[in-house]
């Protein structure tokens, strides 16, 4: 088995910020983003279940993972139905791969609320704020929903300093959806072209 090669997300896009005060950080780094900022900065905001995931090399030689998503709720720039989203990183069948610190790892069968960029010229998307742009919807034994933020491998830049992202936080699903809807309304009011 070949080892997985690790690349920093900054090699792929301008979404990663660097600070002159930063020392070596073993994580992907992005500015801290609240839900309202995620809504304002994304091209698509949606709730979806991951139906399948397949990793491949794109035309540039980068490893990307193609996710087939079943969209149950479209907040911004998306419609209900089935969509494909190619995200950077993944592991190929031969065991080689590319891991990007701070990027979310979407798992087949799980539900997520995603805030995604517009596809680049190669069809690849970036989650707004790296792992901040993918929130897992979890259900309790009675069918109630909560939203978990899985921010492993992410450091955040806030007020000029880099710190590890808060790990393992959960929030109420209905409260989060209300914040997304309110932020979407502000996006429309500002003329940002919400779809």
N, CA, C and O of each residue as an XYZ file, in Angstrom:
780
protein
N       0.841     -1.179      0.000
C       0.000      0.000      0.000
C       0.884      1.240      0.000
O       1.843      1.334      0.767
N       0.551      2.184     -0.866
C       1.325      3.418     -0.931
C       0.851      4.385      0.141
O      -0.327      4.382      0.498
N       1.764      5.221      0.665
C       1.349      6.168      1.695
C       0.471      7.266      1.094
O       0.550      7.565     -0.097
N      -0.353      7.848      1.933
C      -1.179      8.971      1.515
C      -0.328     10.230      1.563
O       0.310     10.514      2.577
N      -0.317     10.976      0.486
C       0.430     12.216      0.413
C      -0.401     13.330      1.019
O      -1.601     13.418      0.763
N       0.221     14.177      1.815
C      -0.487     15.271      2.444
C      -0.111     16.578      1.765
O       1.070     16.910      1.659
N      -1.097     17.309      1.310
C      -0.927     18.629      0.724
C      -1.687     19.620      1.590
O      -2.670     19.246      2.229
N      -1.263     20.850      1.626
C      -2.016     21.869      2.340
C      -3.058     22.458      1.422
O      -2.838     22.597      0.219
N      -4.190     22.801      1.991
C      -5.285     23.356      1.198
C      -4.879     24.639      0.506
O      -5.457     24.982     -0.526
N      -3.900     25.363      1.038
C      -3.483     26.609      0.409
C      -2.894     26.369     -0.969
O      -2.849     27.287     -1.788
N      -2.444     25.159     -1.238
C      -1.916     24.848     -2.562
C      -3.026     24.775     -3.596
O      -2.763     24.891     -4.793
N      -4.262     24.585     -3.154
C      -5.379     24.432     -4.077
C      -6.207     25.680     -4.270
O      -6.802     25.857     -5.334
N      -6.266     26.548     -3.284
C      -7.176     27.680     -3.434
C      -6.760     28.841     -2.568
O      -5.866     28.727     -1.728
N      -7.418     29.954     -2.783
C      -7.187     31.132     -1.981
C      -8.060     31.192     -0.750
O      -8.119     32.238     -0.104
N      -8.747     30.106     -0.392
C      -9.636     30.111      0.752
C      -8.885     30.045      2.072
O      -9.459     30.327      3.123
N      -7.623     29.682      2.032
C      -6.865     29.517      3.264
C      -6.086     30.780      3.549
O      -5.426     31.322      2.662
N      -6.157     31.245      4.765
C      -5.479     32.463      5.159
C      -4.219     32.131      5.935
O      -4.139     31.104      6.609
N      -3.247     33.004      5.832
C      -2.028     32.837      6.604
C      -1.804     34.101      7.411
O      -2.207     35.187      6.996
N      -1.176     33.966      8.539
C      -0.923     35.095      9.412
C       0.577     35.239      9.628
O       1.271     34.234      9.782
N       1.097     36.469      9.643
C       2.525     36.634      9.913
C       2.909     36.174     11.306
O       4.074     35.861     11.553
N       1.938     36.128     12.233
C       2.237     35.656     13.587
C       2.153     34.147     13.703
O       2.440     33.592     14.763
N       1.767     33.478     12.635
C       1.575     32.030     12.703
C       2.906     31.309     12.697
O       3.818     31.660     11.947
N       3.003     30.316     13.528
C       4.139     29.414     13.461
C       3.662     28.189     12.686
O       2.635     28.245     12.009
N       4.385     27.103     12.779
C       3.980     25.904     12.054
C       2.672     25.392     12.649
O       2.571     25.154     13.852
N       1.689     25.230     11.797
C       0.388     24.744     12.225
C       0.112     23.457     11.469
O       0.144     23.441     10.238
N      -0.160     22.378     12.193
C      -0.445     21.094     11.563
C      -1.937     20.970     11.318
O      -2.592     20.029     11.767
N      -2.459     21.964     10.582
C      -3.895     21.991     10.308
C      -4.148     22.909      9.128
O      -3.339     23.783      8.815
N      -5.283     22.699      8.478
C      -5.736     23.671      7.505
C      -6.197     24.889      8.275
O      -6.741     24.758      9.372
N      -5.990     26.068      7.721
C      -6.311     27.291      8.434
C      -7.276     28.144      7.616
O      -7.055     28.378      6.427
N      -8.332     28.602      8.253
C      -9.320     29.477      7.624
C      -9.781     30.484      8.662
O      -9.655     30.245      9.863
N     -10.315     31.605      8.205
C     -10.841     32.558      9.181
C     -12.093     31.963      9.812
O     -12.827     31.218      9.164
N     -12.332     32.291     11.071
C     -13.516     31.793     11.776
C     -14.753     32.347     11.087
O     -14.824     33.539     10.788
N     -15.731     31.476     10.835
C     -16.940     31.883     10.137
C     -18.164     31.422     10.913
O     -18.320     30.238     11.210
N     -19.021     32.367     11.231
C     -20.306     32.048     11.824
C     -21.260     31.637     10.706
O     -20.950     31.828      9.530
N     -22.402     31.081     11.054
C     -23.375     30.612     10.072
C     -23.741     31.720      9.091
O     -23.842     31.479      7.889
N     -23.938     32.925      9.599
C     -24.330     34.038      8.745
C     -23.267     34.324      7.686
O     -23.603     34.616      6.538
N     -22.004     34.245      8.053
C     -20.913     34.468      7.105
C     -20.828     33.322      6.103
O     -20.537     33.551      4.929
N     -21.077     32.100      6.548
C     -21.085     30.966      5.622
C     -22.143     31.169      4.542
O     -21.883     30.933      3.362
N     -23.334     31.604      4.944
C     -24.415     31.830      3.984
C     -24.036     32.938      3.004
O     -24.290     32.821      1.805
N     -23.435     34.003      3.504
C     -23.077     35.127      2.639
C     -21.967     34.772      1.654
O     -21.924     35.326      0.556
N     -21.077     33.866      2.022
C     -19.907     33.595      1.193
C     -20.037     32.380      0.281
O     -19.165     32.156     -0.558
N     -21.091     31.597      0.419
C     -21.210     30.383     -0.388
C     -21.962     30.649     -1.693
O     -22.643     31.664     -1.836
N     -21.827     29.734     -2.627
C     -22.608     29.751     -3.860
C     -23.854     28.880     -3.690
O     -24.910     29.174     -4.250
N     -23.716     27.800     -2.907
C     -24.822     26.884     -2.634
C     -24.833     26.521     -1.160
O     -23.796     26.207     -0.575
N     -26.021     26.568     -0.569
C     -26.220     26.076      0.797
C     -27.359     25.077      0.718
O     -28.445     25.395      0.232
N     -27.106     23.861      1.200
C     -28.092     22.800      1.041
C     -27.968     21.772      2.146
O     -26.937     21.667      2.810
N     -29.047     21.010      2.334
C     -29.030     19.862      3.239
C     -29.160     18.632      2.371
O     -30.066     18.551      1.542
N     -28.267     17.669      2.548
C     -28.262     16.508      1.654
C     -27.697     15.285      2.343
O     -26.934     15.380      3.304
N     -28.093     14.130      1.825
C     -27.529     12.838      2.239
C     -26.514     12.431      1.174
O     -26.773     12.572     -0.021
N     -25.361     11.928      1.608
C     -24.336     11.443      0.676
C     -24.721     10.026      0.251
O     -24.764      9.109      1.070
N     -24.999      9.865     -1.040
C     -25.396      8.555     -1.562
C     -24.205      7.722     -1.999
O     -24.201      6.502     -1.836
N     -23.194      8.378     -2.555
C     -21.990      7.656     -2.982
C     -20.806      8.602     -2.986
O     -20.956      9.824     -2.977
N     -19.614      8.000     -3.001
C     -18.372      8.773     -2.987
C     -17.334      7.969     -3.753
O     -17.136      6.783     -3.489
N     -16.673      8.621     -4.704
C     -15.638      7.948     -5.484
C     -14.491      8.922     -5.726
O     -14.705     10.046     -6.179
N     -13.278      8.484     -5.421
C     -12.106      9.330     -5.596
C     -11.438      9.040     -6.930
O     -11.451      7.912     -7.421
N     -10.845     10.100     -7.511
C     -10.177      9.997     -8.813
C      -9.158     11.121     -8.931
O      -9.129     12.037     -8.108
N      -8.325     11.043     -9.962
C      -7.420     12.148    -10.290
C      -8.100     13.030    -11.323
O      -8.696     12.530    -12.277
N      -8.013     14.345    -11.134
C      -8.585     15.238    -12.133
C      -7.535     15.545    -13.199
O      -6.438     14.987    -13.167
N      -7.861     16.421    -14.134
C      -6.976     16.736    -15.257
C      -5.647     17.330    -14.795
O      -4.649     17.226    -15.509
N      -5.615     17.951    -13.614
C      -4.377     18.538    -13.086
C      -3.538     17.531    -12.322
O      -2.393     17.815    -11.970
N      -4.096     16.358    -12.063
C      -3.400     15.361    -11.258
C      -3.772     15.406     -9.788
O      -3.287     14.589     -9.006
N      -4.632     16.353     -9.395
C      -5.101     16.409     -8.013
C      -6.093     15.280     -7.777
O      -6.828     14.880     -8.680
N      -6.104     14.779     -6.562
C      -7.092     13.763     -6.206
C      -8.330     14.484     -5.680
O      -8.245     15.325     -4.785
N      -9.467     14.142     -6.248
C     -10.749     14.711     -5.831
C     -11.711     13.567     -5.539
O     -11.549     12.457     -6.047
N     -12.698     13.847     -4.728
C     -13.742     12.863     -4.434
C     -15.070     13.396     -4.950
O     -15.512     14.484     -4.581
N     -15.695     12.600     -5.815
C     -17.003     12.944     -6.360
C     -18.066     12.373     -5.434
O     -18.087     11.171     -5.167
N     -18.941     13.233     -4.951
C     -20.019     12.842     -4.040
C     -21.351     13.001     -4.755
O     -21.641     14.068     -5.297
N     -22.158     11.957     -4.761
C     -23.530     12.070     -5.251
C     -24.389     12.392     -4.039
O     -24.406     11.648     -3.059
N     -25.101     13.508     -4.119
C     -25.891     13.994     -2.999
C     -27.371     13.986     -3.339
O     -27.769     14.341     -4.449
N     -28.178     13.579     -2.372
C     -29.623     13.693     -2.491
C     -30.041     14.896     -1.650
O     -30.024     14.838     -0.421
N     -30.416     15.986     -2.319
C     -30.715     17.237     -1.639
C     -32.156     17.205     -1.115
O     -33.107     17.066     -1.885
N     -32.296     17.336      0.210
C     -33.625     17.352      0.822
C     -34.104     18.767      1.111
O     -35.304     19.007      1.240
N     -33.171     19.695      1.210
C     -33.519     21.087      1.488
C     -32.495     21.983      0.807
O     -31.289     21.820      0.995
N     -32.986     22.933      0.011
C     -32.115     23.884     -0.677
C     -32.308     25.254     -0.040
O     -33.414     25.793     -0.029
N     -31.231     25.807      0.487
C     -31.303     27.131      1.105
C     -30.910     28.214      0.102
O     -31.649     29.178     -0.098
N     -29.744     28.051     -0.527
C     -29.204     29.043     -1.455
C     -28.630     28.324     -2.668
O     -27.876     27.362     -2.520
N     -28.979     28.780     -3.863
C     -28.321     28.347     -5.095
C     -28.399     26.876     -5.435
O     -27.590     26.395     -6.229
N     -29.314     26.162     -4.882
C     -29.440     24.736     -5.175
C     -30.915     24.407     -5.289
O     -31.769     25.200     -4.891
N     -31.210     23.245     -5.828
C     -32.582     22.772     -5.908
C     -32.642     21.370     -5.322
O     -31.636     20.663     -5.263
N     -33.830     20.981     -4.891
C     -33.991     19.619     -4.389
C     -33.768     18.641     -5.517
O     -34.014     18.956     -6.681
N     -33.305     17.462     -5.178
C     -33.037     16.429     -6.171
C     -31.649     15.863     -5.954
O     -31.160     15.785     -4.827
N     -31.034     15.475     -7.034
C     -29.712     14.854     -6.961
C     -28.684     15.772     -7.586
O     -28.899     16.293     -8.680
N     -27.561     15.978     -6.898
C     -26.470     16.784     -7.425
C     -25.155     16.070     -7.143
O     -25.055     15.249     -6.231
N     -24.172     16.396     -7.932
C     -22.831     15.874     -7.719
C     -21.953     17.011     -7.220
O     -22.052     18.135     -7.714
N     -21.107     16.731     -6.257
C     -20.166     17.722     -5.738
C     -18.788     17.086     -5.650
O     -18.604     16.078     -4.967
N     -17.821     17.677     -6.345
C     -16.436     17.201     -6.302
C     -15.660     18.061     -5.320
O     -15.545     19.274     -5.489
N     -15.124     17.409     -4.281
C     -14.340     18.099     -3.264
C     -12.903     17.612     -3.321
O     -12.660     16.455     -3.664
N     -11.941     18.477     -2.990
C     -10.542     18.057     -3.029
C     -10.225     17.008     -1.972
O     -10.769     17.026     -0.868
N      -9.325     16.084     -2.341
C      -8.869     15.061     -1.416
C      -9.587     13.745     -1.597
O     -10.640     13.669     -2.230
N      -8.992     12.705     -1.025
C      -9.579     11.380     -1.085
C      -8.507     10.316     -1.191
O      -7.315     10.617     -1.257
N      -8.947      9.065     -1.208
C      -8.032      7.925     -1.313
C      -8.444      7.101     -2.525
O      -9.608      6.728     -2.671
N      -7.476      6.823     -3.392
C      -7.709      6.040     -4.597
C      -7.725      4.547     -4.269
O      -7.252      4.148     -3.205
N      -8.261      3.719     -5.164
C      -8.301      2.273     -4.915
C      -6.925      1.649     -4.653
O      -6.834      0.639     -3.955
N      -5.847      2.243     -5.205
C      -4.507      1.677     -4.979
C      -3.914      2.088     -3.633
O      -2.790      1.708     -3.308
N      -4.675      2.873     -2.838
C      -4.198      3.275     -1.513
C      -3.516      4.621     -1.499
O      -3.282      5.171     -0.422
N      -3.184      5.178     -2.659
C      -2.601      6.509     -2.670
C      -3.719      7.519     -2.484
O      -4.881      7.233     -2.775
N      -3.369      8.691     -2.003
C      -4.413      9.668     -1.776
C      -3.874     11.031     -1.436
O      -2.664     11.258     -1.415
N      -4.782     11.923     -1.173
C      -4.432     13.288     -0.809
C      -5.345     13.686      0.356
O      -6.570     13.643      0.244
N      -4.734     14.066      1.459
C      -5.455     14.503      2.636
C      -5.185     15.988      2.801
O      -4.035     16.427      2.777
N      -6.235     16.746      2.966
C      -6.100     18.183      3.163
C      -6.527     18.520      4.582
O      -7.712     18.426      4.902
N      -5.600     18.907      5.435
C      -5.973     19.252      6.803
C      -7.048     20.341      6.806
O      -6.954     21.333      6.083
N      -8.062     20.130      7.633
C      -9.129     21.111      7.753
C     -10.287     20.908      6.805
O     -11.316     21.570      6.942
N     -10.146     19.990      5.828
C     -11.241     19.715      4.901
C     -12.192     18.710      5.542
O     -11.750     17.799      6.242
N     -13.497     18.869      5.309
C     -14.431     17.877      5.847
C     -14.319     16.566      5.090
O     -13.963     16.550      3.912
N     -14.619     15.477      5.759
C     -14.678     14.164      5.128
C     -16.127     13.718      5.155
O     -16.649     13.316      6.195
N     -16.759     13.794      4.019
C     -18.171     13.428      3.919
C     -18.279     11.921      3.769
O     -17.613     11.325      2.923
N     -19.113     11.313      4.583
C     -19.259      9.861      4.597
C     -20.585      9.443      3.969
O     -21.618     10.083      4.170
N     -20.531      8.362      3.212
C     -21.728      7.827      2.561
C     -22.767      7.449      3.625
O     -22.441      6.850      4.651
N     -24.012      7.810      3.355
C     -25.113      7.489      4.253
C     -25.417      8.565      5.273
O     -26.473      8.529      5.905
N     -24.525      9.518      5.453
C     -24.746     10.569      6.438
C     -25.379     11.799      5.783
O     -25.236     12.032      4.583
N     -26.080     12.576      6.608
C     -26.704     13.816      6.158
C     -25.862     15.002      6.606
O     -25.289     14.989      7.695
N     -25.791     16.026      5.761
C     -25.002     17.221      6.060
C     -25.750     18.471      5.629
O     -26.574     18.438      4.715
N     -25.451     19.560      6.294
C     -25.771     20.885      5.779
C     -24.450     21.418      5.245
O     -23.471     21.526      5.983
N     -24.428     21.751      3.950
C     -23.194     22.133      3.260
C     -23.290     23.561      2.737
O     -24.344     24.000      2.277
N     -22.187     24.265      2.813
C     -22.040     25.611      2.255
C     -20.875     25.519      1.266
O     -19.715     25.456      1.674
N     -21.185     25.511     -0.029
C     -20.182     25.216     -1.042
C     -19.920     26.393     -1.971
O     -20.807     27.200     -2.247
N     -18.672     26.472     -2.452
C     -18.302     27.476     -3.440
C     -18.854     27.092     -4.804
O     -19.352     25.982     -4.995
N     -18.762     28.000     -5.728
C     -19.076     27.722     -7.125
C     -18.015     26.747     -7.641
O     -16.860     26.844     -7.226
N     -18.359     25.824     -8.519
C     -17.345     24.918     -9.068
C     -16.266     25.712     -9.826
O     -16.577     26.668    -10.536
N     -15.011     25.309     -9.670
C     -13.947     25.956    -10.450
C     -13.959     25.409    -11.874
O     -14.849     24.636    -12.230
N     -12.994     25.795    -12.684
C     -12.969     25.368    -14.090
C     -12.810     23.863    -14.256
O     -13.030     23.334    -15.346
N     -12.430     23.169    -13.188
C     -12.296     21.708    -13.227
C     -13.473     21.011    -12.538
O     -13.479     19.788    -12.397
N     -14.466     21.792    -12.110
C     -15.649     21.220    -11.471
C     -15.511     20.999     -9.974
O     -16.426     20.472     -9.342
N     -14.372     21.398     -9.392
C     -14.149     21.170     -7.969
C     -14.748     22.320     -7.151
O     -14.690     23.482     -7.555
N     -15.319     21.974     -6.002
C     -15.886     22.961     -5.085
C     -15.088     22.949     -3.786
O     -14.428     21.966     -3.448
N     -15.165     24.063     -3.069
C     -14.577     24.139     -1.732
C     -15.687     24.451     -0.743
O     -16.544     25.287     -1.029
N     -15.693     23.802      0.408
C     -16.637     24.201      1.449
C     -16.209     25.565      1.999
O     -15.023     25.783      2.248
N     -17.152     26.475      2.190
C     -16.835     27.776      2.784
C     -16.225     27.539      4.163
O     -16.783     26.804      4.978
N     -15.086     28.160      4.416
C     -14.452     28.000      5.724
C     -13.905     26.618      5.985
O     -13.758     26.217      7.140
N     -13.596     25.872      4.915
C     -13.114     24.488      5.022
C     -14.141     23.658      5.810
O     -15.312     23.640      5.432
N     -13.742     22.971      6.893
C     -14.661     22.088      7.617
C     -15.822     22.837      8.256
O     -16.826     22.220      8.612
N     -15.707     24.147      8.408
C     -16.822     24.926      8.956
C     -18.029     24.878      8.023
O     -19.162     25.079      8.460
N     -17.789     24.613      6.737
C     -18.848     24.600      5.744
C     -19.523     23.262      5.549
O     -20.238     23.075      4.565
N     -19.317     22.321      6.464
C     -19.982     21.009      6.415
C     -20.396     20.631      7.830
O     -19.551     20.351      8.680
N     -21.677     20.624      8.072
C     -22.211     20.304      9.395
C     -23.043     19.036      9.290
O     -23.950     18.953      8.463
N     -22.740     18.051     10.122
C     -23.429     16.761     10.049
C     -24.735     16.811     10.828
O     -24.775     17.259     11.974
N     -25.796     16.346     10.192
C     -27.104     16.250     10.846
C     -27.160     14.895     11.542
O     -26.995     13.855     10.906
N     -27.393     14.916     12.851
C     -27.466     13.671     13.628
C     -28.857     13.563     14.247
O     -29.476     14.566     14.601
N     -29.333     12.326     14.370
C     -30.658     12.067     14.933
C     -30.506     11.309     16.245
O     -29.663     10.423     16.383
N     -31.345     11.683     17.200
C     -31.323     10.961     18.469
C     -32.309      9.799     18.398
O     -32.955      9.592     17.371
N     -32.427      9.045     19.484
C     -33.268      7.845     19.510
C     -34.743      8.152     19.261
O     -35.481      7.285     18.795
N     -35.178      9.364     19.562
C     -36.576      9.745     19.354
C     -36.805     10.436     18.014
O     -37.910     10.909     17.749
N     -35.779     10.503     17.164
C     -35.924     11.127     15.850
C     -35.641     12.611     15.814
O     -35.719     13.229     14.752
N     -35.310     13.202     16.966
C     -34.945     14.622     16.999
C     -33.626     14.855     16.283
O     -32.777     13.965     16.231
N     -33.454     16.040     15.734
C     -32.237     16.344     14.983
C     -31.394     17.397     15.687
O     -31.898     18.352     16.278
N     -30.086     17.177     15.596
C     -29.085     18.139     16.046
C     -28.065     18.264     14.921
O     -28.051     17.455     13.993
N     -27.222     19.267     15.008
C     -26.190     19.468     13.996
C     -24.836     19.461     14.686
O     -24.607     20.203     15.641
N     -23.932     18.606     14.186
C     -22.592     18.476     14.764
C     -21.569     19.122     13.848
O     -21.598     18.945     12.631
N     -20.668     19.871     14.454
C     -19.553     20.453     13.697
C     -18.325     19.610     13.982
O     -17.878     19.512     15.125
N     -17.781     19.003     12.936
C     -16.601     18.151     13.053
C     -15.433     18.907     12.431
O     -15.266     18.920     11.211
N     -14.634     19.530     13.279
C     -13.601     20.450     12.811
C     -12.193     19.911     13.018
O     -11.251     20.684     13.197
N     -12.043     18.589     12.995
C     -10.716     17.995     13.153
C      -9.780     18.523     12.080
O     -10.165     18.651     10.918
N      -8.562     18.825     12.467
C      -7.552     19.271     11.516
C      -7.730     20.700     11.053
O      -7.096     21.109     10.080
N      -8.573     21.474     11.719
C      -8.809     22.858     11.320
C      -8.335     23.800     12.412
O      -8.626     23.608     13.592
N      -7.604     24.817     11.997
C      -7.253     25.927     12.874
C      -7.957     27.153     12.305
O      -8.143     27.264     11.093
N      -8.343     28.067     13.178
C      -9.068     29.246     12.716
C      -8.289     30.508     13.056
O      -7.612     30.607     14.079
N      -8.420     31.474     12.140
C      -7.803     32.780     12.319
C      -8.871     33.731     12.823
O      -9.906     33.924     12.185
N      -8.606     34.317     13.972
C      -9.546     35.269     14.543
C      -8.752     36.356     15.250
O      -7.903     36.077     16.097
N      -9.041     37.600     14.886
C      -8.362     38.753     15.466
C      -6.847     38.626     15.363
O      -6.125     38.937     16.310
N      -6.369     38.168     14.210
C      -4.933     38.107     13.946
C      -4.195     36.950     14.581
O      -2.976     36.862     14.440
N      -4.879     36.065     15.270
C      -4.216     34.925     15.910
C      -4.844     33.628     15.414
O      -6.036     33.570     15.113
N      -4.021     32.596     15.336
C      -4.492     31.280     14.904
C      -4.636     30.393     16.129
O      -3.750     30.324     16.982
N      -5.785     29.712     16.192
C      -6.048     28.805     17.310
C      -6.762     27.573     16.769
O      -7.414     27.649     15.728
N      -6.650     26.435     17.460
C      -7.407     25.259     17.029
C      -8.897     25.557     17.060
O      -9.380     26.267     17.942
N      -9.621     25.012     16.094
C     -11.071     25.186     16.058
C     -11.711     24.411     17.196
O     -11.198     23.379     17.626
N     -12.828     24.915     17.675
C     -13.581     24.228     18.718
C     -14.031     22.872     18.189
O     -14.616     22.791     17.109
N     -13.766     21.821     18.929
C     -14.078     20.470     18.477
C     -15.377     19.955     19.086
O     -15.723     20.289     20.219
N     -16.085     19.141     18.322
C     -17.215     18.387     18.837
C     -18.415     19.188     19.288
O     -19.172     18.716     20.137
N     -18.622     20.382     18.756
C     -19.779     21.151     19.198
C     -21.044     20.697     18.470
O     -20.991     20.306     17.303
N     -22.169     20.752     19.160
C     -23.464     20.423     18.573
C     -24.407     21.578     18.812
O     -24.272     22.317     19.787
N     -25.371     21.729     17.905
C     -26.388     22.759     18.082
C     -27.740     22.212     17.668
O     -27.835     21.178     17.006
N     -28.776     22.918     18.065
C     -30.139     22.536     17.745
C     -30.385     22.727     16.248
O     -30.064     23.778     15.692
N     -30.947     21.723     15.605
C     -31.193     21.756     14.169
C     -32.127     22.902     13.788
O     -31.817     23.680     12.885
N     -33.279     23.013     14.475
C     -34.260     24.048     14.125
C     -33.682     25.447     14.295
O     -33.949     26.330     13.481
N     -32.891     25.657     15.347
C     -32.281     26.968     15.568
C     -31.274     27.290     14.467
O     -31.193     28.429     14.008
N     -30.510     26.288     14.045
C     -29.542     26.514     12.964
C     -30.258     26.840     11.655
O     -29.857     27.763     10.946
N     -31.311     26.095     11.328
C     -32.065     26.359     10.100
C     -32.651     27.769     10.136
O     -32.663     28.454      9.113
N     -33.137     28.213     11.296
C     -33.675     29.572     11.424
C     -32.594     30.607     11.159
O     -32.859     31.621     10.513
N     -31.376     30.370     11.649
C     -30.258     31.297     11.387
C     -29.913     31.321      9.908
O     -29.643     32.384      9.350
N     -29.920     30.148      9.265
C     -29.616     30.088      7.833
C     -30.670     30.859      7.044
O     -30.333     31.641      6.154
N     -31.934     30.644      7.366
C     -33.020     31.339      6.660
C     -32.932     32.848      6.867
O     -33.143     33.611      5.924
N     -32.625     33.289      8.080
C     -32.481     34.726      8.345
C     -31.310     35.301      7.561
O     -31.416     36.391      6.999
N     -30.194     34.576      7.520
C     -29.035     35.038      6.761
C     -29.327     35.058      5.265
O     -28.853     35.937      4.545
N     -30.102     34.096      4.807
C     -30.505     34.067      3.394
C     -31.341     35.296      3.070
O     -31.158     35.907      2.017
N     -32.261     35.668      3.964
C     -33.089     36.856      3.747
C     -32.228     38.113      3.678
O     -32.503     39.008      2.878
N     -31.202     38.187      4.500
C     -30.288     39.329      4.461
C     -29.503     39.338      3.149
O     -29.225     40.399      2.591
N     -29.157     38.177      2.675
C     -28.440     38.056      1.406
C     -29.298     38.602      0.279
O     -28.790     39.309     -0.591
N     -30.586     38.293      0.276
C     -31.503     38.804     -0.738
C     -31.644     40.309     -0.589
O     -31.607     41.041     -1.578
N     -31.809     40.784      0.669
C     -31.960     42.214      0.917
C     -30.751     43.008      0.417
O     -30.896     44.132     -0.063
N     -29.577     42.424      0.530
C     -28.359     43.104      0.074
C     -28.181     42.998     -1.427
O     -27.258     43.587     -1.988
N     -29.061     42.248     -2.083
C     -28.930     42.120     -3.530
C     -27.797     41.201     -3.935
O     -27.231     41.362     -5.016
N     -27.450     40.232     -3.086
C     -26.337     39.335     -3.376
C     -26.731     38.264     -4.381
O     -25.903     37.436     -4.761
N     -27.976     38.273     -4.811
C     -28.370     37.318     -5.860
C     -28.633     35.925     -5.365
O     -28.319     34.964     -6.068
N     -29.195     35.769     -4.185
C     -29.537     34.417     -3.725
C     -30.510     33.809     -4.691
O     -31.385     34.486     -5.231
N     -30.348     32.526     -4.902
C     -31.198     31.827     -5.874
C     -32.299     31.105     -5.161
O     -33.126     30.454     -5.800
